[in-house]
């Protein structure tokens, strides 16, 4: 597996999973969205750190296809432990967090009963602990428990041996807007921590405008990428969910456009398709492709295999590139799916998710939004 990041100023952005070439007998492990996070080990008080499965009971409704690139800013629910490291002390090498049973992928929710708003706050708390034990409330999957960590003094400060992060940023493609729920769907896969590969728990987040500035063309073993930067501090809306099947949220200005039907998953078939892709300021354009295999729903984000056949897109990008995650896939004039992954050894080919899977998650998000109101 490989990690890829799209450099944009001081922030690296990437929202397309990369996989190996499809093998009929041994399907590769997907590398989920790779994102840059400025995590730092807690060294001292001065240091800071930067759908439901199964078929729907009702036929899917109509949605407005988008195909526009967007930026994503996500803040985690608690701080995530990205990795652990040893600390050299006068009494030997120690890792207090590991000794307390902490594992990469754990979320730290509270320290001595106090909320942990961000990395910097926790760094300061540990640095000022004086080596006294700190009781953390920890979430691991669905389990919430307490763990007591005693910081040790090494290299001039109190440390716990944890590297953590509290946020992520990325770039991807909006798939569609569902007028019936007021919810958009994008990416076709979740935003994952680059170290643990787990889908990051969402505390808050927003879609943001970006400007595309270039394309790195994909080639064998070197998937390409869309290059761009956040063009404004203005938010486009609110993120409601970061799920295995994509990101979902509301838009401050709901898009207008002609709604199209979603092709039910059991009607998606091998054959010609069109992809709606944004490569520059001209906006979304249709390009030809082909579904070469229906994989099914064993993997939520890898339901079908799609190949780019349009000479125009192949000339500009070499096929599927990072930043195209979420690009709508049309078959017979209906929305069949969205791009989610690229094969590292063949950038013309990748995986896609059924549009109905994303639509079903929109219904869940829409219902939760109404309850919250």
C-alpha positions in Angstrom: 0.0 0.0 0.0 1.1 3.6 -0.6 0.2 6.9 0.9 -0.2 9.9 -1.3 -0.7 13.5 -0.4 -1.5 16.5 -2.6 0.6 19.5 -1.5 -1.3 22.8 -1.3 0.7 25.5 0.4 1.4 24.3 3.9 -1.5 21.8 3.8 -1.4 18.5 2.1 -4.7 17.3 0.6 -5.8 14.0 -0.8 -9.1 12.2 -1.0 -8.7 9.3 -3.3 -8.0 5.8 -2.1 -5.3 3.8 -4.0 -5.4 0.1 -4.5 -3.4 -2.5 -6.4 -4.5 -4.0 -9.7 -7.7 -6.0 -9.3 -7.2 -9.7 -9.0 -10.3 -11.9 -9.4 -9.1 -14.3 -6.7 -7.4 -12.0 -4.2 -9.1 -8.6 -4.1 -6.6 -6.0 -2.9 -6.9 -4.1 0.4 -8.1 -0.6 -0.2 -6.0 2.3 1.1 -8.7 4.7 2.3 -8.5 8.5 2.0 -5.0 9.7 2.8 -5.1 13.1 4.5 -2.4 15.3 6.0 -2.7 16.1 9.7 -0.2 18.2 11.6 0.0 15.9 14.7 2.8 16.4 17.2 4.0 14.4 20.2 3.1 16.0 23.5 6.6 17.1 24.5 6.0 20.2 26.7 3.4 22.8 27.6 5.0 25.1 25.0 4.5 22.7 22.0 1.4 22.7 20.0 0.1 20.6 17.2 -1.1 21.6 14.2 -24.9 3.6 4.8 -26.7 1.4 6.1 -26.1 -2.0 4.4 -28.8 -3.8 2.6 -31.4 -2.8 0.1 -33.7 0.2 0.6 -37.4 -0.7 1.1 -38.2 2.1 -1.4 -36.8 2.9 -4.8 -34.2 5.7 -4.6 -35.5 9.1 -5.4 -34.1 11.8 -7.7 -31.0 13.9 -7.0 -29.1 16.8 -8.5 -25.7 15.5 -9.8 -22.8 17.8 -9.0 -19.3 16.7 -10.0 -17.7 19.8 -8.6 -14.5 19.8 -6.6 -14.6 21.0 -3.0 -12.3 21.4 0.0 -13.0 19.7 3.4 -12.1 20.8 6.9 -12.8 18.2 9.6 -12.3 18.4 13.3 -12.4 15.1 15.3 -14.6 14.2 18.2 -11.8 14.0 20.7 -8.1 13.8 19.7 -7.0 10.7 17.9 -3.9 8.8 18.9 -2.0 8.4 15.6 1.0 6.6 17.0 3.1 5.9 20.1 6.8 6.5 20.7 9.4 5.7 23.2 10.9 8.3 25.6 14.4 8.2 26.9 14.4 8.9 30.7 17.0 8.8 33.4 15.6 5.4 34.4 15.5 3.9 30.9 13.3 3.9 27.8 9.5 4.3 28.6 6.2 4.8 26.8 3.6 5.7 29.5 0.7 5.6 27.0 1.5 2.1 25.8 2.0 1.0 29.4 -1.5 2.2 30.2 -3.0 0.2 27.3 -3.5 3.0 24.9 -3.4 2.0 21.2 -3.1 3.9 17.9 -6.6 4.7 16.7 -8.0 5.4 20.2 -9.8 8.7 20.8 -9.0 10.7 23.9 -12.2 12.4 25.0 -11.4 13.8 28.5 -8.4 14.4 30.7 -9.2 14.3 34.5 -12.8 14.9 33.6 -12.1 18.0 31.4 -13.0 18.1 27.8 -10.1 18.0 25.3 -10.8 20.7 22.7 -7.7 20.3 20.7 -4.1 19.1 20.6 -2.6 22.3 22.0 -4.8 22.2 25.1 -3.9 18.7 25.9 -0.2 19.3 25.2 -0.3 22.1 27.8 -2.1 20.0 30.4 0.4 17.2 30.1 3.4 19.6 30.2 2.1 21.1 33.4 1.2 17.8 35.1 4.4 17.6 37.1 4.4 13.9 36.4 1.2 13.3 38.3 -1.1 10.6 36.8 -3.8 11.8 34.3 -7.0 9.8 34.0 -8.2 9.8 30.4 -11.6 8.9 29.0 -10.9 6.9 25.9 -13.1 5.7 23.1 -12.0 2.6 21.1 -14.6 1.7 18.5 -17.9 1.5 20.4 -16.3 1.0 23.8 -15.6 3.9 26.2 -13.3 3.3 29.2 -10.8 5.1 31.5 -7.0 4.8 31.3 -4.5 6.4 33.7 -1.3 7.6 32.2 1.6 8.9 34.3 3.8 11.3 32.2 7.5 10.8 32.5 10.3 13.4 32.4 12.7 13.1 29.5 14.6 15.4 27.2 13.5 18.5 29.2 9.8 18.0 29.6 7.0 15.7 30.7 5.8 13.4 28.0 3.3 10.6 27.5 4.7 9.0 24.3 1.6 9.8 22.2 1.4 11.5 18.8 -2.1 12.8 18.3 -4.1 14.9 15.9 -7.4 16.8 16.1 -8.2 17.7 12.5 -7.8 16.9 8.8 -8.1 18.7 5.5 -8.7 17.4 2.0 -10.0 17.8 -1.5 -12.5 15.7 -3.3 -15.7 15.8 -5.5 -19.3 16.4 -4.6 -21.4 13.6 -6.0 -25.0 14.8 -5.7 -27.5 16.9 -3.7 -30.7 15.3 -2.5 -33.5 17.9 -2.6 -35.8 15.7 -0.5 -33.5 15.8 2.6 -31.4 18.9 1.9 -28.2 16.7 2.2 -25.3 16.5 -0.2 -23.1 13.4 -0.7 -19.4 13.4 -1.6 -16.2 11.4 -2.0 -17.8 7.9 -1.9 -15.5 6.9 1.0 -14.7 8.3 4.4 -12.0 10.6 5.4 -9.4 8.4 7.2 -6.5 9.0 9.5 -3.3 8.6 7.5 -1.6 6.5 10.2 -4.4 4.3 11.5 -6.5 4.1 8.2 -9.6 4.4 10.4 -12.5 6.7 9.5 -12.1 9.8 11.6 -14.9 10.5 14.1 -16.5 13.8 13.2 -17.0 16.5 15.8 -17.5 19.4 13.3 -16.5 20.3 9.8 -17.4 22.1 6.7 -17.1 22.0 2.9 -15.0 24.9 1.6 -14.4 26.4 -1.8 -11.2 25.6 -3.6 -9.4 26.7 -6.8 -7.9 24.0 -9.0 -4.4 25.1 -10.2 -3.0 22.1 -12.0 -2.9 18.4 -12.7 -0.2 15.8 -12.0 -0.8 13.1 -14.6 -1.1 9.5 -13.4 1.1 6.8 -14.6 2.0 3.2 -13.7 2.6 2.9 -9.9 2.3 6.7 -9.6 -1.3 7.8 -9.4 -1.8 11.4 -10.3 -3.6 14.2 -8.5 -5.6 17.4 -8.9 -3.7 20.4 -7.4 -5.5 23.2 -5.8 -5.8 25.5 -2.7 -8.5 26.8 -0.4 -9.7 30.0 -2.2 -11.7 31.5 0.7 -12.2 31.2 4.4 -15.9 31.2 3.7 -17.8 27.9 4.5 -20.0 26.3 1.9 -22.1 24.6 4.5 -21.8 22.1 7.3 -20.6 18.5 7.5 -23.1 16.1 9.2 -21.4 12.8 8.9 -18.1 11.2 7.9 -19.0 7.6 7.0 -17.4 4.6 5.3 -19.5 5.5 2.2 -18.6 9.2 2.0 -19.1 12.6 3.6 -22.5 14.1 4.0 -23.7 17.6 4.9 -25.8 20.6 4.1 -25.0 23.5 1.8 -25.6 27.2 2.6 -26.8 27.7 -1.0 -28.6 24.6 -2.3 -27.6 23.9 -5.9 -30.1 24.3 -8.8 -30.2 21.9 -11.7 -32.1 19.2 -13.3 -32.7 16.2 -11.0 -32.0 12.7 -12.3 -33.0 9.3 -11.2 -30.7 7.0 -9.3 -30.1 3.7 -11.0 -31.0 1.0 -8.5 -28.0 -1.1 -7.5 -29.4 -4.3 -8.9 -29.7 -2.6 -12.3 -26.2 -1.3 -12.6 -24.5 -3.4 -15.3 -21.2 -3.8 -17.2 -21.1 -1.4 -20.1 -20.6 2.1 -21.2 -20.8 5.0 -18.7 -20.1 8.7 -18.4 -18.2 10.4 -15.6 -18.8 14.0 -14.5 -15.4 15.4 -13.7 -14.0 18.9 -12.8 -10.4 19.5 -13.9 -10.3 23.3 -14.0 -12.3 26.5 -13.7 -14.6 25.5 -16.6 -16.4 23.2 -14.2 -17.8 19.6 -14.6 -17.5 18.0 -18.0 -18.7 14.5 -19.1 -16.1 11.9 -20.1 -16.6 8.4 -21.4 -15.8 5.3 -19.4 -16.9 1.7 -19.0 -18.0 -0.5 -16.1 -16.0 -3.7 -16.5 -17.1 -5.6 -13.4 -19.8 -5.6 -10.8 -18.2 -6.5 -7.5 -21.2 -6.3 -5.2 -21.6 -5.0 -1.7 -19.1 -7.0 0.3 -17.0 -3.8 0.4 -19.2 -0.8 0.8 -17.0 1.5 -1.3 -15.9 -1.0 -3.9 -19.1 -2.1 -5.7 -17.9 -1.9 -9.3 -14.8 -1.5 -11.4 -14.7 1.4 -13.8 -12.2 2.2 -16.6 -11.6 5.5 -18.3 -11.8 5.3 -22.1 -12.2 8.9 -23.1 -9.0 10.1 -24.9 -9.5 13.6 -23.7 -9.5 12.6 -20.0 -6.6 10.1 -20.5 -4.6 12.8 -22.2 -5.1 15.3 -19.3 -5.0 13.0 -16.3 -3.8 9.6 -17.4 -7.1 8.2 -16.0 -8.4 8.4 -12.4 -6.4 10.8 -10.1 -6.6 11.9 -6.5 -9.3 14.5 -6.1 -11.7 12.7 -8.4 -13.2 10.7 -5.4 -16.9 11.2 -5.6 -17.1 11.9 -9.4 -20.6 10.9 -10.5 -20.9 7.9 -12.9 -23.9 7.8 -15.2 -25.4 4.9 -17.0 -28.4 5.2 -19.4 -29.0 8.7 -18.2 -29.3 7.7 -14.6 -26.8 8.1 -11.7 -25.2 4.7 -11.2 -22.4 5.5 -8.8 -19.3 7.5 -7.9 -15.5 6.9 -8.3 -13.8 5.9 -5.0 -10.4 4.4 -5.7 -7.6 4.2 -8.3 -5.5 1.1 -9.0 -1.9 2.0 -8.4 -0.6 -0.2 -11.3 -3.2 1.0 -13.8 -4.4 4.6 -13.3 -7.0 4.2 -16.0 -9.0 1.9 -13.8 -10.5 2.1 -10.3 -13.4 1.2 -8.0 -16.7 2.9 -7.7 -19.6 2.8 -5.2 -23.3 2.4 -6.0 -25.1 5.7 -6.0 -28.0 4.1 -4.1 -25.6 3.3 -1.2 -24.8 7.0 -0.8 -28.4 8.0 -1.3 -29.5 5.7 1.6 -27.0 7.4 3.9 -28.5 10.7 2.8 -31.8 9.6 4.1 -30.3 8.7 7.5 -28.5 12.0 7.7 -31.7 13.9 6.6 -33.7 12.1 9.3 -31.1 12.9 12.0 -31.1 16.6 10.8 -34.8 16.8 11.3 -34.6 15.3 14.8 -31.9 17.7 15.8 -34.1 20.6 14.7 
